Amino acid sequence: MGKDGKQENVDKLSQEEISRYSRHLILPEVGLEGQLKIKNSKVLVVGTGGLGAPVILYLAAAGVGTIGLIDFDIVDESNLQRQIIHTTRDIGRPKISSATDRIKGINPHVKVVSYNDKLTSKNSIEIIKEFDIVVDGTDNFQTRYLINDSCVLLNKPFVYGSIFRFEGQVSVFNAYDGPCYRCLYPEPPPVGLVPSCAEGGVIGVLPGIIGTIQANETIKLILGIGEILSGRLLTFDALRMKFKELNIRKDKECPVCGDHPTVTELIDYEEFCGLKRPDEKTVVEEISAIDLKNIINEKRPIQVVDIRQPHELQIGKIDGSKAIPFGQLVRRKDELDSSRKVVVVCKIGLLSAEVIRQLKDAGYTGEIYSLKGGITSWANDIDYTMARY
């Protein structure tokens, strides 16, 4: 350690490390000098789930000296189909803990800096400033914009990845004066338009493909070799097994990285992404699974509307519920019985809240509730025979 408490750069490898990294050392593009760059590098991975898992595993195996992990979630059985850093025995553990154990099992020479927390506007700058590169392993837009803006303000490269069902994207932002994430996506999509993996699903191998590409781009950035995906968006279609590449231009009018930036400090990204509605008329009331069950048992008038897709309804549903898919409910609002309480059900309670806001904006005035926690809470608290997914 240096006098300031920070880890000093090392200028040699141990005999054990030379043996471990021998396949790197015989690459002319890497060699001893390159491996020392990897050993002295510090990479922050935001999220230890589907994308974060392969990124972390390969960066650890490659010998990245310091890997930062930030995640506040715990391991759930539904994660194991794709989040290969976690195992069955890790169910119920903090993801940070199981990911740290896997890193140490792969490479004891790696220092792990873990944050069992959520990345927010309050802590992002303090956390990211300690690292050289940030890798995106998240599944939501508000965190991606937060990472992007933090990296631009701190002048750190941002290795982006995203997945949805059978498709994925990879790029490198804010590297070598290249474009940032906002140059590609100036505004977030409307809430509910792009479901998360938990709501829309994802083929299990896809995050492995996209995550390993992210790890590759990270190692290239560390070594300063090859052509990184700066100014380029690589897209992948797993069903058609096709890669495509799109050029991204740096936007001179970008509010963050443009010639005259207007975003010079971090903002409220949940509000920016439309997840906060301060006006009272769009406040969404929730009902718990237990309260809903009591109403049904007491035969009080109620209408349960399930907005999930037909293939999800086959897994399990509440008896007597009416099926109207998310994208159809607003235009089919006349099918709602305004003389009764209406409870809207989705998988985890996010899309139901959003569609209720849309209904209220469209003029619906009936008494309407979102099932808190969605059908997942019903399976957890009421119907133990219902499969969770």
C-alpha positions as CSV (number, residue, x, y, z in Angstrom):
1,M,0.0,0.0,0.0
2,G,1.1,3.6,-0.7
3,K,1.1,6.3,2.0
4,D,-2.3,7.4,0.9
5,G,-3.7,3.9,1.5
6,K,-4.1,3.2,-2.2
7,Q,-2.7,0.0,-3.8
8,E,0.6,0.7,-5.6
9,N,1.3,-0.7,-9.1
10,V,3.3,-3.9,-9.2
11,D,6.1,-4.4,-11.7
12,K,6.6,-8.1,-11.6
13,L,4.7,-11.4,-11.5
14,S,5.2,-14.2,-9.1
15,Q,6.3,-17.7,-10.4
16,E,2.8,-18.9,-9.8
17,E,1.3,-16.1,-11.8
18,I,3.7,-16.6,-14.6
19,S,2.5,-20.2,-14.8
20,R,-1.2,-19.2,-14.4
21,Y,-1.1,-16.6,-17.2
22,S,1.4,-18.4,-19.5
23,R,-1.1,-18.5,-22.4
24,H,-1.3,-14.7,-22.2
25,L,2.4,-14.2,-21.8
26,I,3.2,-16.0,-25.1
27,L,0.8,-13.7,-27.0
28,P,2.9,-10.9,-28.6
29,E,0.0,-8.4,-28.0
30,V,0.0,-9.2,-24.3
31,G,3.3,-10.5,-23.0
32,L,4.7,-9.6,-19.5
33,E,4.1,-5.9,-19.9
34,G,0.5,-6.5,-20.9
35,Q,-0.2,-8.9,-18.1
36,L,1.2,-6.4,-15.6
37,K,-1.3,-3.9,-17.1
38,I,-4.1,-6.3,-16.4
39,K,-2.8,-7.0,-12.9
40,N,-2.6,-3.3,-12.1
41,S,-6.1,-2.5,-13.5
42,K,-9.2,-1.8,-11.5
43,V,-12.6,-2.7,-13.1
44,L,-16.0,-2.1,-11.6
45,V,-18.8,-4.5,-12.6
46,V,-22.3,-3.1,-11.9
47,G,-24.5,-6.1,-11.3
48,T,-23.6,-9.7,-10.7
49,G,-26.4,-11.3,-12.6
50,G,-26.7,-12.6,-16.2
51,L,-24.3,-10.2,-17.8
52,G,-22.1,-9.6,-14.8
53,A,-21.5,-13.3,-14.2
54,P,-19.5,-14.1,-17.4
55,V,-17.8,-10.7,-17.2
56,I,-16.6,-11.3,-13.6
57,L,-15.5,-14.9,-14.3
58,Y,-13.4,-14.0,-17.3
59,L,-11.9,-10.8,-15.8
60,A,-10.9,-12.8,-12.7
61,A,-9.4,-15.6,-14.8
62,A,-7.5,-13.0,-16.9
63,G,-5.9,-11.6,-13.8
64,V,-7.5,-8.2,-13.4
65,G,-5.9,-7.0,-10.2
66,T,-8.9,-5.4,-8.6
67,I,-12.5,-6.2,-9.4
68,G,-15.3,-4.1,-7.9
69,L,-18.8,-5.5,-7.5
70,I,-21.9,-3.7,-6.7
71,D,-25.3,-5.4,-6.3
72,F,-27.9,-5.4,-3.6
73,D,-29.9,-8.5,-4.7
74,I,-30.0,-12.0,-3.3
75,V,-29.7,-15.2,-5.3
76,D,-33.0,-16.7,-6.3
77,E,-33.7,-20.0,-7.9
78,S,-34.9,-18.3,-11.1
79,N,-31.4,-16.7,-11.5
80,L,-29.6,-20.0,-12.0
81,Q,-30.8,-20.6,-15.6
82,R,-28.3,-17.9,-16.7
83,Q,-26.4,-16.4,-13.8
84,I,-23.6,-18.9,-13.9
85,I,-21.5,-17.3,-11.1
86,H,-24.1,-18.5,-8.6
87,T,-25.0,-22.1,-7.6
88,T,-27.9,-23.9,-6.1
89,R,-26.3,-23.8,-2.6
90,D,-26.1,-19.9,-2.9
91,I,-29.9,-19.5,-3.0
92,G,-30.9,-16.9,-0.4
93,R,-27.3,-15.5,-0.1
94,P,-26.4,-12.0,-1.2
95,K,-25.1,-12.1,-4.8
96,I,-22.1,-10.1,-3.8
97,S,-21.1,-12.9,-1.4
98,S,-21.5,-15.8,-3.8
99,A,-19.7,-13.8,-6.6
100,T,-16.8,-13.0,-4.3
101,D,-16.5,-16.7,-3.4
102,R,-16.3,-17.7,-7.1
103,I,-13.7,-15.1,-7.9
104,K,-11.5,-16.3,-5.0
105,G,-12.0,-19.9,-6.2
106,I,-10.9,-19.0,-9.7
107,N,-8.1,-16.6,-8.9
108,P,-6.8,-15.9,-5.4
109,H,-4.6,-13.2,-6.8
110,V,-7.6,-10.9,-7.5
111,K,-8.6,-8.3,-4.9
112,V,-12.4,-7.9,-4.6
113,V,-14.0,-4.7,-3.5
114,S,-17.7,-5.3,-2.9
115,Y,-20.6,-3.0,-2.3
116,N,-23.8,-4.7,-1.1
117,D,-25.7,-1.6,-2.2
118,K,-27.7,0.0,-5.0
119,L,-25.8,2.4,-7.3
120,T,-27.5,5.8,-7.0
121,S,-26.8,9.4,-7.7
122,K,-25.6,9.8,-4.1
123,N,-22.9,7.1,-4.2
124,S,-22.0,6.7,-7.9
125,I,-19.2,9.3,-8.2
126,E,-17.5,8.1,-5.0
127,I,-17.6,4.5,-6.1
128,I,-16.7,4.8,-9.8
129,K,-13.8,7.3,-9.3
130,E,-11.8,4.4,-7.7
131,F,-11.9,2.3,-10.8
132,D,-10.4,2.6,-14.4
133,I,-13.3,1.0,-16.3
134,V,-17.0,0.4,-15.6
135,V,-18.8,-2.6,-17.0
136,D,-22.6,-2.6,-17.3
137,G,-24.3,-5.7,-16.0
138,T,-27.6,-4.1,-15.2
139,D,-31.1,-4.6,-16.6
140,N,-32.7,-1.2,-16.3
141,F,-32.4,2.1,-18.1
142,Q,-32.2,4.4,-15.0
143,T,-28.9,2.7,-13.9
144,R,-27.5,2.8,-17.4
145,Y,-28.0,6.5,-17.7
146,L,-26.5,6.9,-14.2
147,I,-23.4,4.9,-15.1
148,N,-23.1,6.8,-18.4
149,D,-23.3,10.2,-16.9
150,S,-21.0,9.3,-14.0
151,C,-18.4,7.9,-16.4
152,V,-18.6,11.1,-18.6
153,L,-18.1,13.3,-15.6
154,L,-15.2,11.2,-14.4
155,N,-13.8,10.5,-17.9
156,K,-14.0,6.7,-17.4
157,P,-14.8,4.2,-20.2
158,F,-18.1,2.5,-20.0
159,V,-18.5,-1.0,-21.4
160,Y,-22.2,-1.4,-22.2
161,G,-24.2,-4.6,-22.7
162,S,-27.9,-5.4,-22.8
163,I,-30.0,-8.5,-23.5
164,F,-33.7,-9.1,-24.2
165,R,-35.2,-12.5,-25.0
166,F,-32.9,-13.7,-27.9
167,E,-31.2,-10.4,-28.8
168,G,-28.2,-8.5,-27.3
169,Q,-26.1,-5.4,-27.8
170,V,-22.6,-4.4,-26.9
171,S,-20.7,-1.1,-27.2
172,V,-18.0,0.9,-25.5
173,F,-18.9,4.5,-24.5
174,N,-16.8,7.5,-23.5
175,A,-13.5,6.0,-24.7
176,Y,-11.0,7.9,-26.7
177,D,-13.3,10.9,-27.0
178,G,-16.0,8.6,-28.5
179,P,-19.8,8.9,-28.1
180,C,-21.6,8.2,-24.9
181,Y,-24.7,6.2,-24.2
182,R,-26.9,9.3,-24.6
183,C,-25.5,9.9,-28.1
184,L,-27.2,6.5,-29.0
185,Y,-30.2,6.8,-26.8
186,P,-30.9,10.5,-26.0
187,E,-34.2,9.7,-24.2
188,P,-35.3,6.5,-22.3
189,P,-38.2,4.5,-23.8
190,P,-41.7,4.9,-22.4
191,V,-42.1,2.9,-19.2
192,G,-43.3,-0.6,-19.9
193,L,-42.3,-0.6,-23.6
194,V,-39.2,-2.7,-22.9
195,P,-39.8,-5.3,-20.2
196,S,-36.9,-6.5,-18.0
197,C,-35.6,-10.1,-18.2
198,A,-37.9,-10.9,-15.2
199,E,-40.9,-9.8,-17.2
200,G,-40.0,-10.6,-20.8
201,G,-37.7,-13.5,-20.4
202,V,-34.2,-14.3,-21.8
203,I,-32.6,-17.4,-23.3
204,G,-30.1,-18.6,-20.8
205,V,-27.0,-18.6,-23.0
206,L,-27.5,-15.1,-24.3
207,P,-25.9,-13.2,-21.4
208,G,-23.0,-15.6,-21.7
209,I,-22.4,-14.5,-25.3
210,I,-22.9,-10.8,-24.7
211,G,-21.0,-10.8,-21.3
212,T,-17.9,-12.5,-22.8
213,I,-17.8,-9.9,-25.5
214,Q,-17.9,-7.2,-22.8
215,A,-15.1,-8.9,-21.0
216,N,-13.1,-9.0,-24.2
217,E,-13.6,-5.3,-24.8
218,T,-12.6,-4.6,-21.2
219,I,-9.3,-6.5,-21.6
220,K,-8.6,-4.7,-24.9
221,L,-9.2,-1.4,-23.2
222,I,-6.7,-2.3,-20.4
223,L,-4.1,-3.5,-22.9
224,G,-4.7,-0.7,-25.4
225,I,-4.8,-3.2,-28.3
226,G,-7.2,-3.9,-31.2
227,E,-10.2,-2.0,-32.3
228,I,-12.7,-1.5,-29.5
229,L,-16.4,-1.0,-30.0
230,S,-16.2,2.8,-29.5
231,G,-18.5,4.5,-32.0
232,R,-20.0,1.1,-33.0
233,L,-23.0,-0.9,-31.7
234,L,-22.7,-4.6,-32.1
235,T,-26.0,-6.4,-32.1
236,F,-26.6,-10.2,-31.9
237,D,-29.7,-12.2,-32.8
238,A,-29.4,-15.7,-31.3
239,L,-32.4,-17.1,-33.2
240,R,-30.9,-16.2,-36.6
241,M,-27.3,-16.5,-35.3
242,K,-26.4,-13.1,-36.9
243,F,-24.2,-10.2,-35.8
244,K,-24.7,-6.7,-37.1
245,E,-22.8,-3.6,-36.6
246,L,-24.2,0.0,-36.5
247,N,-22.1,3.2,-36.4
248,I,-22.7,5.6,-33.6
249,R,-21.7,9.3,-34.0
250,K,-20.8,11.5,-31.2
251,D,-23.6,14.0,-30.8
252,K,-22.2,17.6,-30.5
253,E,-25.6,18.5,-29.0
254,C,-25.4,15.7,-26.4
255,P,-26.4,17.2,-23.0
256,V,-23.6,15.2,-21.3
257,C,-20.7,14.8,-23.6
258,G,-21.5,17.4,-26.3
259,D,-19.7,20.7,-27.0
260,H,-22.0,22.6,-24.6
261,P,-23.2,20.1,-21.9
262,T,-26.2,21.0,-19.8
263,V,-26.0,18.0,-17.5
264,T,-23.0,18.8,-15.3
265,E,-24.0,16.8,-12.3
266,L,-26.0,13.7,-11.6
267,I,-29.8,13.9,-11.7
268,D,-32.7,11.9,-10.4
269,Y,-32.6,9.0,-13.0
270,E,-35.8,7.4,-11.8
271,E,-37.6,10.6,-12.6
272,F,-35.7,11.0,-15.9
273,C,-36.9,7.5,-16.9
274,G,-40.5,8.2,-16.0
275,L,-40.6,6.0,-12.9
276,K,-41.6,8.8,-10.6
277,R,-44.8,10.7,-11.1
278,P,-45.1,13.5,-8.5
279,D,-48.6,14.5,-9.5
280,E,-51.1,12.9,-7.2
281,K,-53.6,11.9,-9.9
282,T,-51.2,9.2,-11.1
283,V,-50.4,7.7,-7.7
284,V,-51.0,3.9,-7.9
285,E,-52.7,2.2,-5.0
286,E,-51.5,-1.4,-4.2
287,I,-53.2,-4.3,-2.6
288,S,-51.3,-7.3,-1.0
289,A,-51.9,-10.9,-2.0
290,I,-53.3,-11.6,1.4
291,D,-55.8,-8.8,1.3
292,L,-56.9,-9.8,-2.2
293,K,-57.4,-13.4,-1.0
294,N,-59.5,-12.2,1.9
295,I,-61.8,-10.2,-0.5
296,I,-62.2,-13.2,-2.8
297,N,-62.9,-15.5,0.2
298,E,-65.6,-13.1,1.5
299,K,-67.1,-13.0,-2.0
300,R,-67.0,-9.2,-2.1
301,P,-67.3,-7.7,-5.5
302,I,-64.0,-7.6,-7.3
303,Q,-62.6,-8.0,-10.8
304,V,-59.0,-9.4,-11.2
305,V,-57.4,-8.6,-14.5
306,D,-54.2,-10.4,-15.5
307,I,-52.1,-8.5,-18.0
308,R,-49.5,-11.2,-18.6
309,Q,-48.9,-12.9,-21.9
310,P,-50.8,-16.1,-22.8
311,H,-47.8,-18.4,-22.4
312,E,-47.3,-17.0,-18.9
313,L,-50.9,-17.7,-17.9
314,Q,-50.3,-21.3,-18.7
315,I,-47.8,-21.4,-15.8
316,G,-50.3,-20.3,-13.3
317,K,-53.1,-17.7,-12.7
318,I,-55.6,-16.6,-10.1
319,D,-58.9,-18.5,-10.5
320,G,-61.6,-16.3,-12.1
321,S,-59.2,-13.7,-13.4
322,K,-59.8,-12.0,-16.7
323,A,-56.9,-12.0,-19.2
324,I,-56.2,-8.8,-21.1
325,P,-52.6,-8.4,-22.3
326,F,-50.6,-5.3,-21.1
327,G,-50.6,-3.7,-24.5
328,Q,-54.3,-4.0,-25.0
329,L,-55.7,-2.9,-21.6
330,V,-56.0,0.8,-22.2
331,R,-57.9,0.5,-25.5
332,R,-60.1,-2.2,-23.9
333,K,-60.7,-0.3,-20.7
334,D,-64.5,-0.5,-21.3
335,E,-64.2,-4.2,-20.3
336,L,-63.2,-3.1,-16.8
337,D,-66.1,-3.2,-14.3
338,S,-66.1,0.3,-12.7
339,S,-68.8,-0.8,-10.3
340,R,-66.3,-3.1,-8.6
341,K,-62.8,-2.9,-7.3
342,V,-60.4,-3.9,-10.1
343,V,-57.1,-5.5,-9.3
344,V,-54.5,-5.6,-12.1
345,V,-51.9,-8.5,-12.0
346,C,-48.6,-8.8,-13.8
347,K,-45.5,-10.9,-12.9
348,I,-43.8,-8.7,-10.2
349,G,-46.0,-5.6,-9.9
350,L,-44.2,-3.2,-12.2
351,L,-46.2,-3.4,-15.4
352,S,-49.5,-3.4,-13.5
353,A,-48.6,-0.1,-11.9
354,E,-47.6,1.4,-15.2
355,V,-50.7,0.3,-17.0
356,I,-52.9,1.8,-14.2
357,R,-51.1,5.1,-14.7
358,Q,-51.9,4.9,-18.4
359,L,-55.5,4.0,-17.7
360,K,-55.9,7.0,-15.4
361,D,-54.2,9.3,-18.0
362,A,-56.8,7.9,-20.5
363,G,-59.7,8.9,-18.2
364,Y,-60.4,5.8,-16.2
365,T,-62.0,6.8,-12.9
366,G,-62.9,3.5,-11.3
367,E,-61.4,2.0,-8.1
368,I,-58.3,0.2,-9.3
369,Y,-55.3,-1.5,-7.6
370,S,-52.0,-3.1,-8.5
371,L,-51.3,-6.5,-7.0
372,K,-48.2,-5.8,-4.9
373,G,-45.4,-8.1,-6.0
374,G,-47.6,-9.5,-8.8
375,I,-48.4,-13.1,-9.4
376,T,-45.0,-13.9,-7.7
377,S,-46.4,-12.7,-4.4
378,W,-49.6,-14.7,-4.9
379,A,-47.4,-17.9,-5.4
380,N,-45.3,-17.0,-2.4
381,D,-48.0,-16.0,0.1
382,I,-51.2,-17.7,-1.0
383,D,-51.0,-20.6,-3.6
384,Y,-47.9,-22.6,-2.7
385,T,-48.6,-25.1,-5.5
386,M,-48.3,-22.4,-8.1
387,A,-45.0,-22.5,-10.0
388,R,-42.7,-19.4,-9.6
389,Y,-40.9,-18.3,-12.8
